[in-house]
Amino acid sequence: MKARQNRSAALCACLLAAALARPPAAVAEAEKPAAAFGDSRAGLSFGAWTAGEVRADGPLAAHLTLRHVGAVGVDLPRREEAFGWFLLVYDRQRAYISEKFFLPKTTDWPAALKAASLRTAEPLDLSALGVYPYADYRKVVEAYLDGTEDQLPRPDKKLGEVLAPGKAVGRFMLVLPRDNEEPMILRSGKLELDIAPPKWANLTEAQRKELVVDLLARFDRDAWSAREAHGVALEIGKPILPTLAREAANYARPDHARMWMTTALADIADPAAAAALVKLAASPSEGVRLVVAYHGPKQRSDALDKTILARAGKEDARYISLALVGFLVFRGEAPPELLKLSLDSEDPRARATAVRALSQQAGDENVRSLTRLLKDPHQRVRAAAARVLGAMGAKALGTRLPAVLGGMVGALDLEGEQARQRLCMALGELTGEQRPYDPAAPAEARARVLAEWKAWWKQRAGR
């Protein structure tokens, strides 16, 4: 009875929290393609990794490896006596424990494992194993260890039937029976599973409808789940576009769901997706409109580009900034009309974003715009302009260097300690002169640095 209680206490370490815990440090890649080995007991460490892509409609196959890290060899039970089970966790509502599995008969399984040696089993397909809900974990595992699993009810589902698209965590347990002792229970490292959806072409119409219903429920659940649903939608690809276009405009759905659906539309390059985004650009949801502004340039659609630019004239600085960054990130350049809107905006955040666009090259017009921004009333914009001009370097600025230096020195009279610090740094980068400005220094020291830069510039400009 006492041994049974001790065993039950030991099993507590294998509950759901353990299944989700951070794995131990991984061993060298030469020893395994993926997944960390589990913790070592009596010199043995148990590792596992999936074999090939894991799809919701395919097998879940895995390699199992036993590694001996001790100084002397260790005796093993017979291969047919060793067994294990598999944990699959999506979240606290969807978690499973498999039926017992045994190692394949083709596994090279010696009577003893030598020190510093490995044994890897042939790939083991788990898909046909029955699964129990994780709530029955204790009852199921105690039956496995007692050899009374025939008294358990038959599982309602196979592991292959509960595989669903998205991210999950897997962990293997391996039991090595020992004569006159408690069995040794080894736990593998955590397997991060990114389960692909079934291939659309292989599904019946009923299966497709079921997949779509599950996908929409994921989008709705919460923002984190919607992000994962976005990844599943990308795996399905073009066949899911009509559903995404319809449901992204369904205002009965949560805002986070429609925003991630809109992101998925932008990430699937297709004229139908671009057409749907044109309509969503006028969505009553600000979040959806912002997603279109930022992600829409991915589509490289003239009609969608024109829609985003036209919309920018009606939106606030946040929209303008996101659209500008979207074009910069996904297209490498900013439309001139969008850049002008940013520069003319009353919001300093938009003007600061414009600095990023102007930083792409040291052309005459861009440098002139950046030099004008050195006089911006907001120190955030002045600091951003100084940082970009300083990074361009004196050689790139060429004949425009004197105007830039004069603008920087003149901007030192404007309020804003952080901007002054950044201006002095940029002056140093462009001239090689070192007169750093410390906002935390006494007032006299700060005034002296500013006076030195002004005197330097007066002398230089008078040459």
C-alpha positions as a Markdown table, in Angstrom:
| # | Residue | x | y | z |
|---|---|---|---|---|
| 1 | Met | 0.0 | 0.0 | 0.0 |
| 2 | Lys | 2.8 | 2.4 | 0.9 |
| 3 | Ala | 4.6 | 1.6 | -2.4 |
| 4 | Arg | 1.4 | 2.4 | -4.2 |
| 5 | Gln | 1.0 | 5.7 | -2.4 |
| 6 | Asn | 4.6 | 6.6 | -3.2 |
| 7 | Arg | 4.0 | 5.8 | -6.8 |
| 8 | Ser | 0.9 | 8.0 | -6.9 |
| 9 | Ala | 2.9 | 10.8 | -5.4 |
| 10 | Ala | 5.6 | 10.4 | -8.1 |
| 11 | Leu | 2.9 | 10.5 | -10.8 |
| 12 | Cys | 1.8 | 14.0 | -9.7 |
| 13 | Ala | 5.0 | 15.3 | -11.3 |
| 14 | Cys | 3.6 | 14.1 | -14.7 |
| 15 | Leu | 0.4 | 16.0 | -14.6 |
| 16 | Leu | -0.7 | 18.7 | -17.0 |
| 17 | Ala | 1.6 | 21.4 | -15.6 |
| 18 | Ala | 4.5 | 19.1 | -16.3 |
| 19 | Ala | 3.3 | 18.5 | -19.8 |
| 20 | Leu | 3.4 | 22.2 | -20.4 |
| 21 | Ala | 6.6 | 22.9 | -18.5 |
| 22 | Arg | 9.9 | 24.2 | -20.0 |
| 23 | Pro | 12.0 | 21.2 | -21.2 |
| 24 | Pro | 15.6 | 20.7 | -20.0 |
| 25 | Ala | 18.4 | 22.0 | -22.2 |
| 26 | Ala | 18.6 | 20.3 | -25.6 |
| 27 | Val | 21.5 | 18.0 | -26.5 |
| 28 | Ala | 23.7 | 18.5 | -29.6 |
| 29 | Glu | 21.8 | 18.5 | -32.9 |
| 30 | Ala | 24.0 | 15.7 | -34.1 |
| 31 | Glu | 22.2 | 13.4 | -31.6 |
| 32 | Lys | 18.6 | 14.3 | -32.6 |
| 33 | Pro | 16.7 | 16.3 | -35.2 |
| 34 | Ala | 14.4 | 18.0 | -32.7 |
| 35 | Ala | 13.0 | 18.0 | -29.1 |
| 36 | Ala | 15.0 | 17.9 | -25.9 |
| 37 | Phe | 15.9 | 14.7 | -24.0 |
| 38 | Gly | 14.1 | 14.4 | -20.7 |
| 39 | Asp | 15.6 | 14.4 | -17.3 |
| 40 | Ser | 18.1 | 11.7 | -16.4 |
| 41 | Arg | 17.3 | 9.0 | -13.8 |
| 42 | Ala | 20.0 | 6.5 | -12.9 |
| 43 | Gly | 22.0 | 7.7 | -15.9 |
| 44 | Leu | 19.2 | 7.1 | -18.4 |
| 45 | Ser | 17.7 | 9.9 | -20.5 |
| 46 | Phe | 14.7 | 9.5 | -22.8 |
| 47 | Gly | 14.3 | 11.5 | -26.0 |
| 48 | Ala | 11.6 | 11.7 | -28.7 |
| 49 | Trp | 10.9 | 13.6 | -31.9 |
| 50 | Thr | 8.4 | 13.4 | -34.6 |
| 51 | Ala | 9.2 | 11.7 | -37.9 |
| 52 | Gly | 8.1 | 13.9 | -40.8 |
| 53 | Glu | 5.3 | 16.4 | -41.1 |
| 54 | Val | 2.4 | 16.0 | -38.7 |
| 55 | Arg | -1.0 | 16.7 | -40.3 |
| 56 | Ala | -4.4 | 16.4 | -38.8 |
| 57 | Asp | -5.3 | 13.8 | -41.4 |
| 58 | Gly | -2.0 | 11.9 | -41.3 |
| 59 | Pro | 0.0 | 9.7 | -39.0 |
| 60 | Leu | 1.7 | 10.9 | -35.9 |
| 61 | Ala | 5.0 | 9.0 | -36.0 |
| 62 | Ala | 7.9 | 9.5 | -33.6 |
| 63 | His | 11.4 | 8.3 | -33.0 |
| 64 | Leu | 12.2 | 7.2 | -29.4 |
| 65 | Thr | 15.7 | 7.3 | -28.2 |
| 66 | Leu | 17.2 | 6.0 | -24.9 |
| 67 | Arg | 20.5 | 7.6 | -24.0 |
| 68 | His | 22.8 | 6.4 | -21.2 |
| 69 | Val | 24.8 | 9.2 | -19.7 |
| 70 | Gly | 26.2 | 7.4 | -16.7 |
| 71 | Ala | 29.8 | 6.2 | -16.1 |
| 72 | Val | 28.9 | 2.4 | -16.1 |
| 73 | Gly | 26.5 | 0.3 | -18.0 |
| 74 | Val | 22.9 | -0.3 | -16.9 |
| 75 | Asp | 20.8 | -3.4 | -17.3 |
| 76 | Leu | 17.5 | -3.1 | -19.3 |
| 77 | Pro | 14.4 | -5.2 | -19.1 |
| 78 | Arg | 13.3 | -7.2 | -22.1 |
| 79 | Arg | 12.1 | -5.2 | -25.0 |
| 80 | Glu | 8.5 | -6.6 | -24.7 |
| 81 | Glu | 8.3 | -5.6 | -21.0 |
| 82 | Ala | 9.1 | -1.9 | -21.7 |
| 83 | Phe | 6.0 | 0.2 | -22.5 |
| 84 | Gly | 4.9 | 3.8 | -22.5 |
| 85 | Trp | 2.2 | 6.3 | -23.2 |
| 86 | Phe | 1.9 | 9.6 | -24.9 |
| 87 | Leu | 0.4 | 12.9 | -23.7 |
| 88 | Leu | -1.1 | 15.4 | -26.2 |
| 89 | Val | -2.1 | 18.8 | -24.9 |
| 90 | Tyr | -3.8 | 21.6 | -26.9 |
| 91 | Asp | -5.1 | 23.5 | -23.9 |
| 92 | Arg | -6.7 | 22.6 | -20.6 |
| 93 | Gln | -9.9 | 21.7 | -22.3 |
| 94 | Arg | -8.3 | 19.5 | -24.9 |
| 95 | Ala | -5.7 | 17.2 | -23.4 |
| 96 | Tyr | -5.3 | 13.4 | -23.8 |
| 97 | Ile | -3.4 | 10.4 | -22.6 |
| 98 | Ser | -2.9 | 7.5 | -25.0 |
| 99 | Glu | -3.2 | 3.8 | -24.6 |
| 100 | Lys | -0.1 | 1.8 | -23.8 |
| 101 | Phe | 2.4 | 1.5 | -26.6 |
| 102 | Phe | 5.2 | -1.1 | -26.9 |
| 103 | Leu | 8.4 | -0.7 | -28.8 |
| 104 | Pro | 8.5 | -2.1 | -32.3 |
| 105 | Lys | 9.8 | -5.6 | -32.6 |
| 106 | Thr | 12.6 | -4.4 | -35.0 |
| 107 | Thr | 14.1 | -2.2 | -32.2 |
| 108 | Asp | 17.7 | -3.0 | -31.4 |
| 109 | Trp | 17.3 | -3.6 | -27.7 |
| 110 | Pro | 20.3 | -5.0 | -25.8 |
| 111 | Ala | 20.2 | -6.6 | -22.4 |
| 112 | Ala | 22.4 | -3.8 | -21.1 |
| 113 | Leu | 23.1 | -0.3 | -22.3 |
| 114 | Lys | 26.7 | 0.7 | -22.2 |
| 115 | Ala | 27.9 | 4.0 | -20.9 |
| 116 | Ala | 27.6 | 7.0 | -23.3 |
| 117 | Ser | 25.6 | 5.0 | -25.9 |
| 118 | Leu | 22.3 | 5.6 | -27.7 |
| 119 | Arg | 19.5 | 3.3 | -28.8 |
| 120 | Thr | 16.8 | 4.6 | -31.2 |
| 121 | Ala | 13.6 | 2.7 | -31.9 |
| 122 | Glu | 12.1 | 2.5 | -35.4 |
| 123 | Pro | 9.5 | 5.2 | -36.0 |
| 124 | Leu | 6.4 | 4.5 | -34.0 |
| 125 | Asp | 3.0 | 5.5 | -35.4 |
| 126 | Leu | 0.7 | 6.5 | -32.6 |
| 127 | Ser | -2.4 | 7.4 | -34.7 |
| 128 | Ala | -4.2 | 4.1 | -34.1 |
| 129 | Leu | -3.8 | 4.2 | -30.3 |
| 130 | Gly | -6.9 | 5.0 | -28.3 |
| 131 | Val | -6.9 | 8.1 | -26.1 |
| 132 | Tyr | -8.5 | 8.9 | -22.8 |
| 133 | Pro | -9.3 | 12.4 | -21.6 |
| 134 | Tyr | -6.6 | 13.9 | -19.4 |
| 135 | Ala | -9.0 | 14.1 | -16.5 |
| 136 | Asp | -8.6 | 10.3 | -16.2 |
| 137 | Tyr | -4.8 | 10.5 | -16.1 |
| 138 | Arg | -4.3 | 9.1 | -12.6 |
| 139 | Lys | -6.7 | 6.2 | -13.0 |
| 140 | Val | -5.4 | 5.3 | -16.4 |
| 141 | Val | -1.7 | 5.4 | -15.4 |
| 142 | Glu | -2.2 | 3.4 | -12.2 |
| 143 | Ala | -3.9 | 0.7 | -14.3 |
| 144 | Tyr | -1.0 | 0.7 | -16.7 |
| 145 | Leu | 1.6 | 0.3 | -13.9 |
| 146 | Asp | -0.5 | -2.3 | -12.1 |
| 147 | Gly | -1.1 | -4.3 | -15.3 |
| 148 | Thr | -4.8 | -3.9 | -15.0 |
| 149 | Glu | -5.5 | -1.8 | -18.1 |
| 150 | Asp | -7.9 | -4.5 | -19.3 |
| 151 | Gln | -10.3 | -3.2 | -16.6 |
| 152 | Leu | -10.4 | 0.2 | -18.2 |
| 153 | Pro | -13.2 | 1.1 | -20.5 |
| 154 | Arg | -12.3 | 1.1 | -24.2 |
| 155 | Pro | -11.3 | 4.6 | -25.4 |
| 156 | Asp | -14.0 | 6.3 | -27.5 |
| 157 | Lys | -11.5 | 7.8 | -30.0 |
| 158 | Lys | -8.2 | 7.1 | -31.6 |
| 159 | Leu | -5.4 | 9.6 | -31.3 |
| 160 | Gly | -5.6 | 10.2 | -35.1 |
| 161 | Glu | -9.2 | 11.3 | -34.6 |
| 162 | Val | -8.4 | 14.0 | -32.0 |
| 163 | Leu | -5.5 | 15.5 | -34.0 |
| 164 | Ala | -6.5 | 19.0 | -34.9 |
| 165 | Pro | -4.8 | 21.8 | -36.8 |
| 166 | Gly | -2.7 | 24.2 | -34.7 |
| 167 | Lys | -0.1 | 24.1 | -32.0 |
| 168 | Ala | 0.0 | 21.4 | -29.4 |
| 169 | Val | 2.5 | 20.0 | -26.9 |
| 170 | Gly | 3.4 | 16.3 | -26.7 |
| 171 | Arg | 5.4 | 14.3 | -24.2 |
| 172 | Phe | 6.3 | 10.6 | -24.1 |
| 173 | Met | 6.6 | 8.5 | -21.0 |
| 174 | Leu | 8.6 | 5.3 | -21.0 |
| 175 | Val | 8.4 | 2.6 | -18.2 |
| 176 | Leu | 11.2 | 0.2 | -17.6 |
| 177 | Pro | 10.1 | -2.5 | -15.1 |
| 178 | Arg | 12.7 | -3.7 | -12.6 |
| 179 | Asp | 12.7 | -6.9 | -10.5 |
| 180 | Asn | 11.7 | -6.4 | -6.9 |
| 181 | Glu | 11.7 | -2.6 | -7.4 |
| 182 | Glu | 9.4 | 0.2 | -8.5 |
| 183 | Pro | 9.6 | 0.6 | -12.3 |
| 184 | Met | 11.7 | 3.4 | -13.7 |
| 185 | Ile | 9.6 | 6.0 | -15.4 |
| 186 | Leu | 11.4 | 8.2 | -17.9 |
| 187 | Arg | 9.9 | 11.3 | -19.3 |
| 188 | Ser | 10.9 | 12.8 | -22.7 |
| 189 | Gly | 11.5 | 16.4 | -23.4 |
| 190 | Lys | 8.6 | 18.5 | -24.6 |
| 191 | Leu | 7.6 | 18.2 | -28.2 |
| 192 | Glu | 6.4 | 21.5 | -29.8 |
| 193 | Leu | 3.9 | 20.3 | -32.4 |
| 194 | Asp | 2.6 | 22.5 | -35.2 |
| 195 | Ile | -0.1 | 20.3 | -36.7 |
| 196 | Ala | -1.0 | 21.1 | -40.2 |
| 197 | Pro | -4.6 | 21.0 | -41.4 |
| 198 | Pro | -5.7 | 18.1 | -43.5 |
| 199 | Lys | -5.2 | 18.5 | -47.3 |
| 200 | Trp | -8.3 | 20.2 | -48.6 |
| 201 | Ala | -8.5 | 18.2 | -51.8 |
| 202 | Asn | -8.6 | 14.9 | -49.8 |
| 203 | Leu | -11.6 | 16.0 | -47.7 |
| 204 | Thr | -15.3 | 15.2 | -48.3 |
| 205 | Glu | -17.7 | 18.1 | -48.3 |
| 206 | Ala | -18.9 | 17.2 | -44.8 |
| 207 | Gln | -15.3 | 17.1 | -43.6 |
| 208 | Arg | -14.6 | 20.5 | -45.1 |
| 209 | Lys | -17.6 | 22.0 | -43.4 |
| 210 | Glu | -16.5 | 20.5 | -40.1 |
| 211 | Leu | -13.0 | 22.0 | -40.5 |
| 212 | Val | -14.4 | 25.4 | -41.3 |
| 213 | Val | -16.7 | 25.4 | -38.3 |
| 214 | Asp | -13.8 | 24.4 | -36.0 |
| 215 | Leu | -11.6 | 27.1 | -37.6 |
| 216 | Leu | -14.2 | 29.9 | -37.1 |
| 217 | Ala | -14.6 | 28.8 | -33.5 |
| 218 | Arg | -10.8 | 29.2 | -33.0 |
| 219 | Phe | -10.9 | 32.6 | -34.5 |
| 220 | Asp | -13.7 | 33.6 | -32.1 |
| 221 | Arg | -12.2 | 32.1 | -28.9 |
| 222 | Asp | -9.6 | 34.7 | -28.0 |
| 223 | Ala | -6.8 | 36.7 | -29.6 |
| 224 | Trp | -4.2 | 34.0 | -29.0 |
| 225 | Ser | -6.4 | 31.3 | -30.5 |
| 226 | Ala | -7.3 | 33.6 | -33.4 |
| 227 | Arg | -3.6 | 34.0 | -34.1 |
| 228 | Glu | -3.2 | 30.2 | -34.3 |
| 229 | Ala | -6.3 | 30.0 | -36.5 |
| 230 | His | -4.6 | 32.5 | -38.8 |
| 231 | Gly | -1.8 | 30.1 | -39.3 |
| 232 | Val | -4.2 | 27.2 | -40.0 |
| 233 | Ala | -6.0 | 29.4 | -42.6 |
| 234 | Leu | -2.7 | 30.0 | -44.4 |
| 235 | Glu | -2.1 | 26.3 | -44.5 |
| 236 | Ile | -5.5 | 25.8 | -46.2 |
| 237 | Gly | -4.8 | 28.6 | -48.6 |
| 238 | Lys | -7.0 | 29.8 | -51.4 |
| 239 | Pro | -10.0 | 27.5 | -50.7 |
| 240 | Ile | -10.6 | 29.3 | -47.4 |
| 241 | Leu | -10.7 | 32.8 | -48.9 |
| 242 | Pro | -14.5 | 33.0 | -49.5 |
| 243 | Thr | -15.1 | 32.1 | -45.8 |
| 244 | Leu | -12.6 | 34.6 | -44.6 |
| 245 | Ala | -14.0 | 37.4 | -46.8 |
| 246 | Arg | -17.5 | 36.7 | -45.6 |
| 247 | Glu | -16.8 | 36.3 | -41.9 |
| 248 | Ala | -14.3 | 39.2 | -41.7 |
| 249 | Ala | -17.3 | 41.4 | -42.6 |
| 250 | Asn | -19.6 | 39.6 | -40.1 |
| 251 | Tyr | -19.8 | 42.1 | -37.2 |
| 252 | Ala | -21.5 | 39.6 | -35.0 |
| 253 | Arg | -18.0 | 38.1 | -34.6 |
| 254 | Pro | -15.5 | 39.5 | -32.0 |
| 255 | Asp | -13.2 | 42.2 | -33.2 |
| 256 | His | -10.1 | 40.2 | -32.6 |
| 257 | Ala | -11.5 | 37.4 | -34.8 |
| 258 | Arg | -12.2 | 39.7 | -37.7 |
| 259 | Met | -8.8 | 41.4 | -37.4 |
| 260 | Trp | -6.9 | 38.1 | -37.7 |
| 261 | Met | -9.2 | 37.0 | -40.6 |
| 262 | Thr | -8.3 | 40.2 | -42.4 |
| 263 | Thr | -4.6 | 39.5 | -41.7 |
| 264 | Ala | -5.1 | 36.0 | -43.3 |
| 265 | Leu | -6.7 | 37.6 | -46.3 |
| 266 | Ala | -3.7 | 39.8 | -46.7 |
| 267 | Asp | -1.3 | 36.9 | -46.4 |
| 268 | Ile | -2.9 | 34.8 | -49.1 |
| 269 | Ala | -1.8 | 36.4 | -52.4 |
| 270 | Asp | -4.8 | 36.2 | -54.7 |
| 271 | Pro | -7.0 | 38.7 | -56.5 |
| 272 | Ala | -10.1 | 37.5 | -54.6 |
| 273 | Ala | -8.3 | 38.3 | -51.3 |
| 274 | Ala | -7.3 | 41.8 | -52.6 |
| 275 | Ala | -10.9 | 42.5 | -53.6 |
| 276 | Ala | -12.1 | 41.5 | -50.2 |
| 277 | Leu | -9.6 | 43.8 | -48.5 |
| 278 | Val | -10.8 | 46.7 | -50.7 |
| 279 | Lys | -14.2 | 46.3 | -49.2 |
| 280 | Leu | -12.8 | 45.9 | -45.6 |
| 281 | Ala | -10.9 | 49.1 | -46.0 |
| 282 | Ala | -14.1 | 50.9 | -45.2 |
| 283 | Ser | -15.1 | 48.6 | -42.3 |
| 284 | Pro | -16.8 | 50.2 | -39.3 |
| 285 | Ser | -14.2 | 48.5 | -37.2 |
| 286 | Glu | -11.1 | 50.6 | -36.7 |
| 287 | Gly | -9.0 | 47.5 | -35.9 |
| 288 | Val | -9.9 | 45.9 | -39.3 |
| 289 | Arg | -9.2 | 49.2 | -41.1 |
| 290 | Leu | -5.8 | 49.4 | -39.5 |
| 291 | Val | -5.0 | 45.8 | -40.4 |
| 292 | Val | -5.8 | 46.6 | -44.1 |
| 293 | Ala | -3.6 | 49.7 | -43.9 |
| 294 | Tyr | -0.6 | 47.8 | -42.6 |
| 295 | His | -0.9 | 44.4 | -44.2 |
| 296 | Gly | -2.7 | 45.4 | -47.4 |
| 297 | Pro | 0.5 | 46.3 | -49.4 |
| 298 | Lys | 1.5 | 42.6 | -49.2 |
| 299 | Gln | -1.1 | 41.9 | -52.0 |
| 300 | Arg | 0.7 | 44.2 | -54.5 |
| 301 | Ser | -2.7 | 45.2 | -55.9 |
| 302 | Asp | -3.1 | 48.5 | -57.7 |
| 303 | Ala | -6.8 | 48.7 | -56.7 |
| 304 | Leu | -6.0 | 48.0 | -53.0 |
| 305 | Asp | -3.1 | 50.4 | -53.0 |
| 306 | Lys | -5.3 | 53.2 | -54.3 |
| 307 | Thr | -8.0 | 52.4 | -51.7 |
| 308 | Ile | -5.5 | 52.5 | -48.8 |
| 309 | Leu | -4.1 | 55.8 | -50.0 |
| 310 | Ala | -7.5 | 57.3 | -50.5 |
| 311 | Arg | -8.5 | 56.2 | -47.1 |
| 312 | Ala | -5.4 | 57.7 | -45.5 |
| 313 | Gly | -6.7 | 61.1 | -46.3 |
| 314 | Lys | -9.8 | 60.4 | -44.1 |
| 315 | Glu | -8.1 | 58.7 | -41.2 |
| 316 | Asp | -6.0 | 59.8 | -38.2 |
| 317 | Ala | -2.3 | 59.7 | -37.7 |
| 318 | Arg | -2.3 | 56.1 | -36.5 |
| 319 | Tyr | -3.7 | 54.9 | -39.8 |
| 320 | Ile | -1.3 | 57.0 | -41.8 |
| 321 | Ser | 1.7 | 55.8 | -39.8 |
| 322 | Leu | 0.7 | 52.1 | -40.1 |
| 323 | Ala | 0.0 | 52.4 | -43.9 |
| 324 | Leu | 3.4 | 54.1 | -44.3 |
| 325 | Val | 5.2 | 51.4 | -42.4 |
| 326 | Gly | 3.3 | 48.7 | -44.3 |
| 327 | Phe | 4.5 | 50.0 | -47.6 |
| 328 | Leu | 8.1 | 50.4 | -46.3 |
| 329 | Val | 8.2 | 46.9 | -44.8 |
| 330 | Phe | 6.4 | 44.9 | -47.5 |
| 331 | Arg | 7.2 | 47.0 | -50.6 |
| 332 | Gly | 10.4 | 48.8 | -49.8 |
| 333 | Glu | 9.2 | 52.3 | -50.6 |
| 334 | Ala | 6.7 | 54.8 | -49.5 |
| 335 | Pro | 4.1 | 56.4 | -51.9 |
| 336 | Pro | 4.9 | 60.1 | -52.1 |
| 337 | Glu | 1.3 | 61.1 | -51.2 |
| 338 | Leu | 1.4 | 59.0 | -48.1 |
| 339 | Leu | 4.8 | 60.5 | -47.1 |
| 340 | Lys | 3.4 | 64.0 | -47.6 |
| 341 | Leu | 0.4 | 63.2 | -45.4 |
| 342 | Ser | 2.8 | 62.0 | -42.7 |
| 343 | Leu | 5.0 | 65.1 | -42.9 |
| 344 | Asp | 2.0 | 67.4 | -42.8 |
| 345 | Ser | 0.2 | 65.6 | -39.9 |
| 346 | Glu | -0.3 | 67.4 | -36.7 |
| 347 | Asp | 0.5 | 64.3 | -34.8 |
| 348 | Pro | 4.3 | 63.9 | -34.0 |
| 349 | Arg | 4.0 | 60.1 | -34.2 |
| 350 | Ala | 3.1 | 60.4 | -37.9 |
| 351 | Arg | 5.9 | 62.8 | -38.6 |
| 352 | Ala | 8.4 | 60.6 | -36.7 |
| 353 | Thr | 7.2 | 57.7 | -38.9 |
| 354 | Ala | 7.9 | 59.8 | -41.9 |
| 355 | Val | 11.5 | 60.1 | -40.8 |
| 356 | Arg | 11.8 | 56.3 | -41.2 |
| 357 | Ala | 10.6 | 56.6 | -44.8 |
| 358 | Leu | 13.0 | 59.4 | -45.5 |
| 359 | Ser | 15.9 | 57.4 | -44.1 |
| 360 | Gln | 15.8 | 54.8 | -46.9 |
| 361 | Gln | 18.1 | 56.9 | -49.1 |
| 362 | Ala | 20.2 | 60.2 | -48.9 |
| 363 | Gly | 18.6 | 61.8 | -51.9 |
| 364 | Asp | 18.4 | 65.6 | -52.1 |
| 365 | Glu | 14.7 | 65.9 | -51.4 |
| 366 | Asn | 14.8 | 63.5 | -48.5 |
| 367 | Val | 17.8 | 65.2 | -46.9 |
| 368 | Arg | 16.0 | 68.6 | -47.3 |
| 369 | Ser | 12.9 | 67.2 | -45.6 |
| 370 | Leu | 14.9 | 65.7 | -42.8 |
| 371 | Thr | 16.8 | 69.0 | -42.3 |
| 372 | Arg | 13.4 | 70.8 | -42.0 |
| 373 | Leu | 12.3 | 68.3 | -39.4 |
| 374 | Leu | 15.2 | 69.3 | -37.2 |
| 375 | Lys | 13.1 | 72.4 | -36.4 |
| 376 | Asp | 10.0 | 70.3 | -35.6 |
| 377 | Pro | 8.1 | 71.5 | -32.5 |
| 378 | His | 8.2 | 68.0 | -31.0 |
| 379 | Gln | 11.5 | 66.7 | -29.7 |
| 380 | Arg | 10.7 | 63.1 | -30.7 |
| 381 | Val | 10.6 | 64.2 | -34.3 |
| 382 | Arg | 13.8 | 66.3 | -34.0 |
| 383 | Ala | 15.6 | 63.4 | -32.4 |
| 384 | Ala | 14.5 | 60.9 | -35.0 |
| 385 | Ala | 15.6 | 63.2 | -37.8 |
| 386 | Ala | 19.0 | 63.8 | -36.2 |
| 387 | Arg | 19.5 | 60.0 | -35.7 |
| 388 | Val | 18.8 | 59.3 | -39.4 |
| 389 | Leu | 21.0 | 62.2 | -40.7 |
| 390 | Gly | 23.9 | 61.1 | -38.4 |
| 391 | Ala | 23.6 | 57.5 | -39.6 |
| 392 | Met | 23.8 | 58.6 | -43.3 |
| 393 | Gly | 27.3 | 59.9 | -42.7 |
| 394 | Ala | 29.2 | 62.9 | -44.0 |
| 395 | Lys | 30.3 | 61.2 | -47.2 |
| 396 | Ala | 26.7 | 60.3 | -48.2 |
| 397 | Leu | 25.5 | 63.8 | -47.4 |
| 398 | Gly | 28.2 | 65.4 | -49.6 |
| 399 | Thr | 27.6 | 69.0 | -50.5 |
| 400 | Arg | 24.4 | 69.0 | -48.3 |
| 401 | Leu | 26.5 | 68.5 | -45.2 |
| 402 | Pro | 26.9 | 72.2 | -44.2 |
| 403 | Ala | 23.1 | 72.8 | -44.3 |
| 404 | Val | 22.6 | 69.7 | -42.2 |
| 405 | Leu | 25.2 | 70.7 | -39.6 |
| 406 | Gly | 23.8 | 74.2 | -39.4 |
| 407 | Gly | 20.3 | 72.9 | -38.9 |
| 408 | Met | 21.5 | 70.6 | -36.1 |
| 409 | Val | 23.3 | 73.4 | -34.3 |
| 410 | Gly | 20.3 | 75.7 | -34.7 |
| 411 | Ala | 18.0 | 73.0 | -33.3 |
| 412 | Leu | 20.1 | 73.0 | -30.0 |
| 413 | Asp | 18.2 | 76.1 | -28.9 |
| 414 | Leu | 14.8 | 74.3 | -28.9 |
| 415 | Glu | 13.6 | 72.7 | -25.7 |
| 416 | Gly | 13.9 | 69.0 | -25.2 |
| 417 | Glu | 16.8 | 67.3 | -23.4 |
| 418 | Gln | 16.6 | 64.0 | -25.3 |
| 419 | Ala | 16.6 | 65.8 | -28.6 |
| 420 | Arg | 19.6 | 67.8 | -27.6 |
| 421 | Gln | 21.5 | 64.6 | -26.6 |
| 422 | Arg | 20.6 | 63.0 | -30.0 |
| 423 | Leu | 21.6 | 66.2 | -31.9 |
| 424 | Cys | 25.0 | 66.3 | -30.2 |
| 425 | Met | 25.6 | 62.6 | -31.0 |
| 426 | Ala | 24.7 | 63.2 | -34.6 |
| 427 | Leu | 27.0 | 66.2 | -34.8 |
| 428 | Gly | 29.8 | 64.0 | -33.4 |
| 429 | Glu | 29.1 | 61.3 | -36.0 |
| 430 | Leu | 29.2 | 63.7 | -38.9 |
| 431 | Thr | 32.2 | 65.8 | -37.8 |
| 432 | Gly | 34.4 | 63.5 | -35.6 |
| 433 | Glu | 34.2 | 66.2 | -32.9 |
| 434 | Gln | 33.3 | 64.7 | -29.4 |
| 435 | Arg | 31.1 | 67.0 | -27.4 |
| 436 | Pro | 28.6 | 64.7 | -25.8 |
| 437 | Tyr | 25.5 | 66.1 | -24.1 |
| 438 | Asp | 24.4 | 64.5 | -20.9 |
| 439 | Pro | 20.8 | 65.4 | -19.9 |
| 440 | Ala | 21.6 | 64.4 | -16.3 |
| 441 | Ala | 24.6 | 66.7 | -15.9 |
| 442 | Pro | 24.4 | 70.0 | -14.0 |
| 443 | Ala | 22.9 | 72.9 | -15.9 |
| 444 | Glu | 26.3 | 74.6 | -16.2 |
| 445 | Ala | 27.9 | 71.6 | -17.8 |
| 446 | Arg | 25.0 | 71.2 | -20.3 |
| 447 | Ala | 25.1 | 74.9 | -21.2 |
| 448 | Arg | 28.9 | 74.7 | -21.8 |
| 449 | Val | 28.5 | 71.8 | -24.3 |
| 450 | Leu | 25.8 | 73.7 | -26.2 |
| 451 | Ala | 28.0 | 76.9 | -26.3 |
| 452 | Glu | 31.0 | 74.8 | -27.5 |
| 453 | Trp | 29.0 | 73.4 | -30.4 |
| 454 | Lys | 27.7 | 76.9 | -31.4 |
| 455 | Ala | 31.2 | 78.4 | -31.2 |
| 456 | Trp | 32.5 | 75.5 | -33.3 |
| 457 | Trp | 29.9 | 76.1 | -35.9 |
| 458 | Lys | 30.4 | 79.8 | -36.0 |
| 459 | Gln | 34.1 | 79.3 | -36.6 |
| 460 | Arg | 33.5 | 76.7 | -39.3 |
| 461 | Ala | 30.8 | 78.7 | -41.0 |
| 462 | Gly | 33.0 | 81.8 | -41.1 |
| 463 | Arg | 35.8 | 80.1 | -43.1 |
